[in-house]
Amino acid sequence: MTFGIQRLGPADLGLLLDLQEKIHAAQPDPDTFQRSTPEFLAYCLADGGRCYRAVHGDETVAYRIVYFPRERPFNLAIDTTVPTAQYGTVAHFDTIGVLPDWRGHGLARRLNSRALTDLADTGTRHILATSAPTNPYGVRALAEAGSRAIGVVEKFGGKLRLLFYRPYPQAWPAAPATGAQPVAAARRHVALVDTAALVDAFRQGWVGAGVRFAASGAADLRMVRSCLPVSLRTYD
Ligand SMILES: CC(C)(COP(=O)(O)OP(=O)(O)OC[C@H]1O[C@@H](n2cnc3c(N)ncnc32)[C@H](O)[C@@H]1OP(=O)(O)O)[C@@H](O)C(=O)NCCC(=O)NCCS
């Protein structure tokens, strides 16, 4: 099946609003998909971000929003050790959505790949994103784009979210060998629904690198040991 990936502009606000309503309405747990205001989308469609769609024939079937938070208070960097002087080099991987009938064609991967390539001329050095831990498909899409879950934060009025980070443009550094222990052994799985266990694992220095689905439909975060150029900011 053939899909095209296209950059959107200010004239496409209505299209994005329509898509996000359809995807939100189909979400089993609506709390896991945060809708954006028309003002925010208009800002991203102008010079505040980059927006993309996937098309099949005449139909728009998926979208991805990238947002440049710059010095705005929403900058997710405030939850991390990214130096304040570098806040202007942060890009957020904001919302992504594929209409239900079009899932399973790797469209999140394709949209993310195009968005990553296009960041080359923006001066971006840090990519941040959040996902509800109870949205394993959203978590997997971010991990496949090279991001790692580095902690749990509260966003959107108290909702728990995994915070994701990847450096840009370089890929995430490979996990170092730890002494005599084989690297393959430095891996564990934590249920995405078990927030306390996730928080505990992050505190112990694990980061989330992927998702493992069980036949039952349950999903675990695949966690690895990794060098962290950036980590969650702690206030204690
Ligand atoms: C996250 C999302 C964009 C990924 O979609 P995608 O790119 O089509 O995913 P993939 O192509 O990697 O799909 C791989 C498999 O997972 C399945 N899958 C993907 N998303 C799914 C979902 N939300 N529910 C159930 N199954 C899903 C696909 O059907 C496919 O199954 P198959 O291998 O049997 O064909 C999509 O799940 C989505 O739009 N979710 C709703 C919006 C959302 O939660 N966004 C993230 C927060 S902003």
The ligand as an SDF file (V2000), in Angstrom:
LIG
                    3D

 48 50  0  0  0  0  0  0  0  0999 V2000
    0.4710    5.1360   18.3860 C   0  0  0  0  0  0  0  0  0  0  0  0
   -0.0890    4.9000   16.9840 C   0  0  0  0  0  0  0  0  0  0  0  0
    0.0700    6.1710   16.1950 C   0  0  0  0  0  0  0  0  0  0  0  0
    0.7060    3.7490   16.3280 C   0  0  0  0  0  0  0  0  0  0  0  0
    0.0440    3.3770   15.1260 O   0  0  0  0  0  0  0  0  0  0  0  0
    0.7780    2.6290   13.8990 P   0  0  0  0  0  0  0  0  0  0  0  0
    1.9220    3.4290   13.3860 O   0  0  0  0  0  0  0  0  0  0  0  0
   -0.2660    2.2520   12.9280 O   0  0  0  0  0  0  0  0  0  0  0  0
    1.3790    1.3530   14.6290 O   0  0  0  0  0  0  0  0  0  0  0  0
    2.1690    0.1360   13.9400 P   0  0  0  0  0  0  0  0  0  0  0  0
    2.1270    0.2390   12.4420 O   0  0  0  0  0  0  0  0  0  0  0  0
    3.5050    0.0620   14.5880 O   0  0  0  0  0  0  0  0  0  0  0  0
    1.2850   -1.1140   14.3720 O   0  0  0  0  0  0  0  0  0  0  0  0
    1.8310   -2.3690   14.6800 C   0  0  0  0  0  0  0  0  0  0  0  0
    0.7210   -3.2530   15.2070 C   0  0  0  0  0  0  0  0  0  0  0  0
    0.1320   -2.6840   16.3900 O   0  0  0  0  0  0  0  0  0  0  0  0
   -1.2670   -2.5120   16.1920 C   0  0  0  0  0  0  0  0  0  0  0  0
   -1.6950   -1.2540   16.7950 N   0  0  0  0  0  0  0  0  0  0  0  0
   -1.1280   -0.0310   16.6440 C   0  0  0  0  0  0  0  0  0  0  0  0
   -1.7890    0.8770   17.3860 N   0  0  0  0  0  0  0  0  0  0  0  0
   -2.7830    0.2210   18.0080 C   0  0  0  0  0  0  0  0  0  0  0  0
   -3.7900    0.6190   18.9240 C   0  0  0  0  0  0  0  0  0  0  0  0
   -3.8830    1.8950   19.3510 N   0  0  0  0  0  0  0  0  0  0  0  0
   -4.6300   -0.3220   19.3890 N   0  0  0  0  0  0  0  0  0  0  0  0
   -4.5200   -1.6110   19.0020 C   0  0  0  0  0  0  0  0  0  0  0  0
   -3.5860   -2.0560   18.1340 N   0  0  0  0  0  0  0  0  0  0  0  0
   -2.7280   -1.1480   17.6480 C   0  0  0  0  0  0  0  0  0  0  0  0
   -1.4400   -2.4530   14.6860 C   0  0  0  0  0  0  0  0  0  0  0  0
   -2.7560   -2.7700   14.3120 O   0  0  0  0  0  0  0  0  0  0  0  0
   -0.4150   -3.4500   14.2270 C   0  0  0  0  0  0  0  0  0  0  0  0
   -0.9230   -4.7440   14.4010 O   0  0  0  0  0  0  0  0  0  0  0  0
   -0.5450   -5.9120   13.3480 P   0  0  0  0  0  0  0  0  0  0  0  0
    0.9490   -6.0860   13.4820 O   0  0  0  0  0  0  0  0  0  0  0  0
   -1.3480   -7.0590   13.8440 O   0  0  0  0  0  0  0  0  0  0  0  0
   -0.9530   -5.3680   12.0100 O   0  0  0  0  0  0  0  0  0  0  0  0
   -1.5780    4.4730   17.0320 C   0  0  0  0  0  0  0  0  0  0  0  0
   -1.7110    3.4470   17.9760 O   0  0  0  0  0  0  0  0  0  0  0  0
   -2.5410    5.5900   17.3990 C   0  0  0  0  0  0  0  0  0  0  0  0
   -2.8900    6.4320   16.5750 O   0  0  0  0  0  0  0  0  0  0  0  0
   -3.0500    5.5710   18.6460 N   0  0  0  0  0  0  0  0  0  0  0  0
   -4.0470    6.5670   19.0670 C   0  0  0  0  0  0  0  0  0  0  0  0
   -3.4090    7.9290   19.3330 C   0  0  0  0  0  0  0  0  0  0  0  0
   -2.3330    7.8310   20.3930 C   0  0  0  0  0  0  0  0  0  0  0  0
   -2.5190    7.1900   21.4190 O   0  0  0  0  0  0  0  0  0  0  0  0
   -1.1790    8.5010   20.1320 N   0  0  0  0  0  0  0  0  0  0  0  0
   -0.0600    8.4970   21.0850 C   0  0  0  0  0  0  0  0  0  0  0  0
   -0.1950    9.5750   22.0910 C   0  0  0  0  0  0  0  0  0  0  0  0
    0.0250   11.1800   21.3700 S   0  0  0  0  0  0  0  0  0  0  0  0
  1  2  1  0
  2  3  1  0
  2  4  1  0
  2 36  1  0
  4  5  1  0
  5  6  1  0
  6  7  2  0
  6  8  1  0
  6  9  1  0
  9 10  1  0
 10 11  2  0
 10 12  1  0
 10 13  1  0
 13 14  1  0
 14 15  1  0
 15 16  1  0
 15 30  1  0
 16 17  1  0
 17 18  1  0
 17 28  1  0
 18 19  1  0
 18 27  1  0
 19 20  2  0
 20 21  1  0
 21 22  1  0
 21 27  2  0
 22 23  1  0
 22 24  2  0
 24 25  1  0
 25 26  2  0
 26 27  1  0
 28 29  1  0
 28 30  1  0
 30 31  1  0
 31 32  1  0
 32 33  2  0
 32 34  1  0
 32 35  1  0
 36 37  1  0
 36 38  1  0
 38 39  2  0
 38 40  1  0
 40 41  1  0
 41 42  1  0
 42 43  1  0
 43 44  2  0
 43 45  1  0
 45 46  1  0
 46 47  1  0
 47 48  1  0
M  END
$$$$
